[in-house]
Amino acid sequence: MKDIKMLSYIKDVLENIPTGWLSITTHRLDIYDEKLAKTQFLEQFEILFNSNNSESSALSELPTAYDYIRLGHPLSCVLEWGIAHLNSLNPKNVISFSSKTIPILAILRKNLLENKSTQIFYTGKLPDYFDVDVLQGVYGYKFDLKHVEKVEEISFPDSYRDNGSTIFISQQEKIGKYNLNSNIDFFISLNAHLGSILVVNGEQNESYISDLQHVRRRETIAMTPANSLAALRLLIAQSSFDTKKTNVEANKILVLDSINDITGTNTKVLVASSGLSIQYAILMGLIHDAIVNHKGKAIKIIVPPNCYGGTNDQARRVAACLDNVEVVDLLVDGDNEMVQSIDSVLKNIANEDAVPFIIAEIPTNPRVEVPDLEKLKDVLRKERKTSKGEIAIDPVFILDQTFCPNVHFLGEGEILSTVKTISFASGSKFPSGGLCTAGYCVGNKKAEALMEKIEIHLRLCDNEATNLQIEILAKQLPTMNQRIKDAYKNTRDLVNFIHDTLPEAKINFVSEELAKKGFTPSVFSLDLPTKGNTDQEKESYKRELNHKLINLMITEIPNESKFCVSYGQLNGCYWTIPATSTQGTTKEGDKDYIVRVSLSPNLDLELHKKVFLDFVSTI
């Protein structure tokens, strides 16, 4: 009876879904508490359920479930809640993934770090891209693999009882009740079209939940909103899965051609489920290549400590799993200059005869700085010697150009054409205008051979873009460069206005000279003026002022100004504080407690100026 009531309520919810649940990729931070991600949303959702209130207006008022949709969203939470109810579990024990292999890898990663054994049982066939040799040889994961006909065949040897886990993988189109027993620690249901559902079984395994959730945060994405909706319909037996008829191949060709055109390249393009998904494939592909071609040599991932938290955190998580991989800090902002820092770091790594991979954003985030590109090219091409006097291994430059995806770095004759370079961008920004999370990467001619390994890991992790994501990109990419130009014009206008209105504020934005060279981002950071007798008083005052400005903007212009993390959106203006959003896992001393502002091509600029003027009059 309880199940019938719950399924009936989900049916009503699906008939009244707020539009934002399906169509946006970043959520309001003013109604979000990261420590209560998913929990706060579901607690209030449960209140609506108990009162049988499924009205769209009530659902719209629920708190933000996660800051980024790739990490989770209302529909993935409702799906996990429904499955948990049917299996008498806590919703935190159910995690949905777009990928069918990453939940397996997430458990293997945790057990590797804790030196635990893993038994993997499966029915039917494992995905073709589940490459045991690569998982063991490159990722370092240890596991035993065994095919069974049914769940009852699973055994749990005494040797595993205290220091081992069992995973059961089942390929099934139905979503709902699962055949769980005490010999299964982790149940993974694979759906060919939608992704996977991971169930953490038993109290003894609940310590895994936050780590498994963090893998979803950093190396992949949650089941997409569209697929979560389809899964919910399967859950309530409203329909069987119906593959939407889209011209997948034509869309894919259009997307790949558009990215080649946008980046000025004619080399292979890879499209992933998110920016972090493609970045993970790049890192693991390069590590794989180094293991093959530079056997036994140390690998150094060089990354700015204050860059976007996902980039920073992911690199450190990769290094934590592999003895021969280490993260090296690259200081790029403020008093530190990127080219000099790279030169210094590469000199030390050359001396050790190690393999260098550099991850850098141009422009940098959040300070929006661009290095001297001629000097950057020279320092990356510079021949260096090892301590034994041999020629050192050339670096691979991994360029995050999310802020300026329209700038040509890689094509023949361009500034980085002679440096082994791979460029990538987050698709939730300008490529899709905030309509999906898909990201992409492309290499120049010098890096062409590396793309094969990157593709292996993109497929192994089942992190390729979904058909719907490709369809969205096919619609949005052709207008991207024009949207970039229009958004830049709005941003330059607002930056000039703030400069004239509040000259004491420090604004980080590209110069007019850089803009003429093609660097036309539509994001800037604002270091507001402060006051106080001590450094602590000044910092506290400034942090309060940051929130005062953002709260005024989102209150006075609620239809356009939002407290959000993203960038490159089609409409409105986003405000955030990097230290408390995009730099969430960055070390405290490297965080930026400043305001970051992102403008779109379409907003009421004059109204934003007026409200900013009102703010200035209060300080």
N, C-alpha and C positions, 0 to 999 in steps of 0.2 A: 504493500500500500504506500509506504514511504517513497519507494522508487518510482511508483506511478505518479505521485504528486510532484516529485522532483523533475521527472522527465516532462511532465505537462507544463511545469513552470518554465523550463528551458525552451520549450516550444513557443510559449508566449513571448519570452525574451527575444527569440530570433525573429519574431514578427514585428518587434519594436526597436530593433537595433539603432542606436544613435549613429548618424552618418560617420562621425569621426572614428568609430570603432573599426571601420573597414578602410578608411581612406587617408589616414595620416600616419607619419612615421616617428613623430616625436611628441611628447606629451607635456602638459602644463606642470611646471615645477612648484608653483605656488600652492598646489594641493597634493604634494607628494612628499612622503617621508621615506628616504631610501632604506632606513633600518626596518621599515615595515612593508617593504615591497611585496606585492601580491597579498600579504596578510591583511592589510588595512582595507584594500579593495574588497576582498572576499568576506571580511567580517561585516561590512556594510551591505554587500550583496546578499549575504545570508539573512540580514534583517529584512530586506525587501522580499526575499523568498518566504520568510515566515509570515509576512503580512500579505503575501500573494500580490505584491505590487510589481508589475512588469511594465509600467508606463515608461515611454521613452524619456520623458522629462526627469523621472526619478533615476533612471539608469545613467543619464547624462551628468547627474550631480555626484556620481560615485567618485572617490578619490583616484588619482592616477595610480595605476597598477605598477608600472615600471617607467623609468625616464625615457628609455629608447624602446621602440616597438620591436627591434631585432631581439631584445632580451626577453620580452614578454609583453602582453597587452591584454585588454579586457577579454577578448574571445578565447585566447589561450588559457587564461585563468578560469573562465567559466567551463571550458572543456575539461581541465584538470580537476576542477571541483566536482563536475558531474561524474567523471570516472571514479574519483575517490569515494563519492557517496555509494556508487554501485558496488564497490569492493570493500566497503567499511574501513576506509583509510583516511588519514589526514591529508587534505589537499596538497600539503607541502611535499608529500611522498610521491606525487605524480608530476612528471616534467615532460613537456612535449617538445619535440625537436623537428625542424625542417629536414635535417639530415637523418639518414637511416644508420650511419656508422658512428657518428660522433658520440652518442650515448655509450656505446661500447668502449670507445677510446677514452671517454671521461672516467669510467670505472678503472680501466687499465692504468691510466695516469695516476689516479689516487693510490692504487695498489703498488705501483712502481715506487712511489715516494715513501710508502709505508712498508716496503719490502714484504708485500703479501702475495700469495699465490692466487691465480685466477683460473677457474674452469669455465669454459664457454660451451654450453650445450645449445644445439639448434635443430629445428625441424626444417624439412624442405631443403632449400638451397640458400647459402649465404650469397650476398650480392657479389657479382663478378669482380668488383673493384676492391673487395676486402682482401688485400694482399698480405698474407701472413709474413712473408719474407721481409717486406718493407716495414711492417709494424714492429717486427722484432729487431731488424737490423738497423733501421734509421731512428725510430721512436724509442727503441730500447725496451718495449713492452714484453712482458713474459706471461704466457698463458698456454693452457692445454685446450685443444679444440676437439669436440666430440659430437657426432651426429646422432640424434635419437628420433624415434618415430612418434613418441608421445611423452608428455611431461612426467608421467609416472616412472619413466626409465632413469630419471635423474637421480644420481647417488651423490652423497656428500661424505667422502672419506673422513675418518677421524682426524687425519693429518691436516685437513682443511678447517676443522671445526674452530680452532682458535686463531689460525693465521692464514685464512683463505676465504675466497668468495666464489659463489657460483652465479653465472649469468645464464638465463634462458632466453633464447631469441626465437620468436615465433612470427612467421609471416602470415598475416590474416587481414582480410578486408573488413571484418566486423570490429566495431569499437564498443567497449562496454565492460561486461564482467570478464575477468580473467581467471584462469585456473592456477591459482597460487598455492604453493605448499611450503612447508618449513625447509625443504632442501633448496629452495630458490631464494637467493639474496636479492637478485635484481631481475625483473621481468621486463623484456623489451619487445614490444609489439611493432612490427614493421608493416606499414601500409605503402604499397607500391606507388601510389599517387600523392599521398599527403605528407609522409614523413614517418615519425616514430613516436611512441609513447614509452617512457621509462617509468617503471614502478619500483620504488625502493621498498622492499618487503621485510618487515620485522624491525622491532625497536633497536636491535643490535646494529642495524645498518643506517640509522638516522644521522649518525655523525658524518655520513657521506654527502648529505643533501646539499649543504652550502657549497662544497667543492664541485659537485656535479652541476649545480646551478651556475657556478662561476665559469665552468667550461662553456656553457651556453652563452654566457656574457662575452667571452673573449675569443672563442675560436669558431663560432657558428652563429645560428639564429634560432629563435623559437619557431615552432610551426607558424607559418604566415597567417595573417588574418583571414584571407580567403580560404586557405586550407583548413584552418580551425573551424570556420563556419561550416565547411563541407563535413568535417569530422563530427561536429555537433549534430548535424542533420542525420548522419549515420547513427549517432548515439541514441537519438530519439526515434530511430527507425522511420524517419520521415521520407527517406529516399535512399536508394543505393547510389554509389558514387557514379557521377556522370561526367565523363571527360569533356570539358568545354571545347568545342570545335574552334580552334584558332589556327591561323596559318603560321605554325611554329617555325618552320624552316625559313619562310620568307621574312618573318620578324627577326630571326637570328641573323640572317644575312644583312638585313638593313642595319641592325645594331652594330655588328662587327665592322661593316663598311663605314658607318658613322663615326665610330671610335677611331678607326684608322685616319679618317679625314680630319677629325677634331685634333688628333695628336700629331698629324703630319707624318704618319708612318705607313708602311706597307707590310709590316711583320704580323705575327700571330697575336690575336687578342683573346684573352680569357675573361669570362664574365662569371662572377660568383654571387652567392646569396647576400653578401654584404661586404663593406670595405674591410672589416676585420677577417672575414672568411678568405678574401683574396690575399690579404697580408699574411695570414697563417700558411696558405699554400706557397706563397713566395718564400717565406722563411724555411719551411720544411723542405721545399724543393732545392733551395740553395745549400742547405745542410746535407741533403742527399747527394748533391753534386760534389760537395767538398769531401764527403766520405769516400766517394768513388775516385775522384781525381787528385785529392790531396790527403791520401790515406795517413791516418795517425796524427795529423796536424791539428793544433788547437783552432777553434773557430771563435771569432770575436764579433758579437753583434753590437755595433756602435749606434747609440740612440740618445737623443736629448732627454735629460731627466725630467724636464718640465713640459714635454710635448703632450699631446692628447693622451689621456690616461690609458685608453685601450691599447695604443701602440706600445707604450712604455711597459705596461703590465704584461701584455702578451709576450714580448721579447724576454722578459724576466722569467715568465712561466716556462717558456721553451728551454731556456738555459738551466732552469732548476731540474729538468728531467734528464739532461745529458751531461756527462762528466767533462766532455771536451769542449763544451760551449759556455761562453761567459759573456755577460753584458758589460760594455765599457761606456761610461758617460761621455756625451758629446755636448759641451756647453756652447749654446748658439745665440742666446738672447741677451739684451741689456748691455753690460760691459764686455760680454764675450762675443767674439766674432767667429762665425761659422768656419770660414776658410782657415784661419789660424788654428782653430781647435782641431779641425780635420787633419791638418798637417802634423800637428803635435801627436795626435793619437795614432795616425798611420805610421809615423816614425817609430813609435814604441812597439807597435804590432809587427812591423817589418823586422825589427831587431829580434823578435821572438820567433820569426818565421811562421806566423799564424795566418789564418785566412780571414780577411776583413770584409764584413758586410755593413754598410752604412745606411741607416734609415733616417731620412731628414725631410722636413716639410718646407716647401718654398711656395709662397711666403710662410714664415714660421707662425705657429699658433701658440699663444694668442697675440703675440707682439707684432705680427704682420710685417716681418722684416725680410728683405731679399738680399742675399750676399752679392758681392761682386762676382758675376758669373764667369768672366774671363779668368779671374784668379781661382775660382772654384774648379773650372776645367783643368787649369794647369796643375793644381795641387792633387787632383784625382789621377792625372796622367803621369805624374812625376815618378821616375824610376827610383826605387829605394832598395837598399841592401840589407840582408840579414846580418846577424852578428858574425857569421862565417864568411861574409863578403859575397854571398850568392844573391842573385836578383830575387827580390821579394815578390810574393803573390799580389797581383793587382786587386784592388778593391772592387766590389760590386756596389754600385750606388742605387739604393732603393728610394725612389723619389715619390713622396706623397704630395701630389699637386691638387688636392681636393679644393683648396681655396682658389686656384687658378687653373682649371683643367683645360682651358683653351690655349695656353701658352705652348709653343712648339719647342721642346727640348731635344727630341730624339731623332727626328728625320735627317736625311742626308744634308750635311752642311750646317746643321743646327748646333747649338753650343755644347751639348753633351753627346753628340753623335759618335765621338771618338773615345768615349768612356763607357765601360760596360754598365749600362743603366737600364733599370726597370722602373717604369712609372705606373702608379696606381691612383685610383680615386674612389671615394665613397659615393655610391650611386644615390644615396638618400639625399644628397646635396643637389648640385646643379643638374647632373645627368637626368634625374627623374623629377626634379622640382619638389622633392619631398613626398613623392607618391609611392615609392618602394625603396627597399634597402639595398638593392643589388649594386655591387661594386665591380670594377674591372681593372685589368692590368695589361700593359703592352711593353715589350722590350725593344731596344734598338737593334741594329744589325749585330753589334758586338755581343749582345746578350741573347741572341736568337737561340743558341744551343741550350740555354738554361730553361727556356720556356717548356721544353718537353718534360723536365723533372717537375716543374711547377704544376703542370697539367696533371701529372700522375697523382700529386697530393691533393689537388682540388677535387679530383674524382674519388680518390680513396676516402676522403672526408665527406663525400657526397654533399659538397658545398657549392655545386654549380647553381646558377640562377634558375629559378622556376620559370615555367612557360609564361605565367602571368607577369612576372617581373620583366622578362624579355619583351613582352607585349607593351608594357608601360614604357620601357626604354625606347622601343621603336617609335612610339608616339611623341616622346619628349625630347630625345636627343637632337632631332633636326632643328629645333628652335633654341637649343642651349646657348649657342654663342650670342644670339641676339638678346636673350634674357640676361646674360652676363653683362653685356654693354649697358642695357637699360638699368639694371640693378646698381651697377657702378656709378652711373650718373646720379641716381638718388643718394647713394652713399657719400659721394664727393660733396654734394650739395649740403647734406646734413653735417658732415665733418666741418665744412667751412663755416656753417652757421654756429656750431658749437664753439669753434675756435674764436669767432668774433664775439659770441655771447658770454663765454666763460673762458677767457684766455689763460686763466691760472691752471686749468685742467691740462693734463698731458694726454695727447691723442696719439695712438699708434696706428698709422695708416701709411699706405704707399705714397711716395712723392709723385708730383705731376710728371716728373722725368721718367720714373719707373712705369707709370701708367701709359706713357707714350710708347714704351717698349712692349706693351701688351699685358702688364701686370695690373689687372683691373678687378681686384676682389671687391666684394660687397659686404665685408665685415671689417670692423675696426674695434680697438679696445680703448677704453676711456679710464684714465687714472684721475679720479676726482680730487680737487683740492681739499686739504684737511687742516685741522687746527688742534692744538693741545700742547701741554707743557712737556710731555714725555713721548718717546716713540710709541709706547703702548697706548697712550691716550689718542695719539694721532691715528694709529692703525684702527683702533676701535671706532673712532669718529668716522673714518673713511668707510669702514665696512657697513656702518649704519646708513651712511649716505648712499652707498650702492643700492641697498634694499629700498631706501626711500624713493630713489629715482625709478627703479623698476616697478615698484608698487603703484606709483603715480601713473606711469605709462599704461600699465595693464588695466588700471581702474578707469582712467579717463578715455582710453581708446580700446575697449575690450574686444571689439570686432577685428582689430588689426594687430595690436601690440600684445604679445604673449611672452610669458616667462618660460622659454624653451631653449633647448640646447642646439638645435640644428642650424642649417645654413643653406642658401640656395633655393629657398622655398618660392612657390609661385606668387604668393600674396602676403602682405603684411610685414611686420617687423618683429624679430625675436631678440629677447634680452636674456643674458645669463651672466653668472659669475663663474669663470673657469675653475677656480679653486674648489667650488662646491658642486660642480657638475662634471664637465669633461675631464677634469684632473682628479677625479675622485680617488684613484689609487696612487696618485703621485705623492712622493715624499713631501711632508708638510713644508719643509724649507724651500721647496722648489715650486710651490703653488702660487698662483696669481690671483690675489683678491682685488680684482679690477672688474669693470663692467665690459662685457663683450656684446656688441650690437651687430645684428645681421639684417640687412634690408633686402627687400624683394624688388622686382621691376614694377610691382603694382601696389601702391599704398598712398594714403593721404599724407603727403610729406609736409604740407603746410600745417596740418593739425598736429603732427609730431613736433614740429618746431614750436608751435604755440604752447604745448604742454611742457616742453623742455624749458621754455622761457618762464613758465609758472614755477617750475622746480628751482630755477636759478634765483628767483625772487625770494625763496624761502631759506636760502643759505647765506 
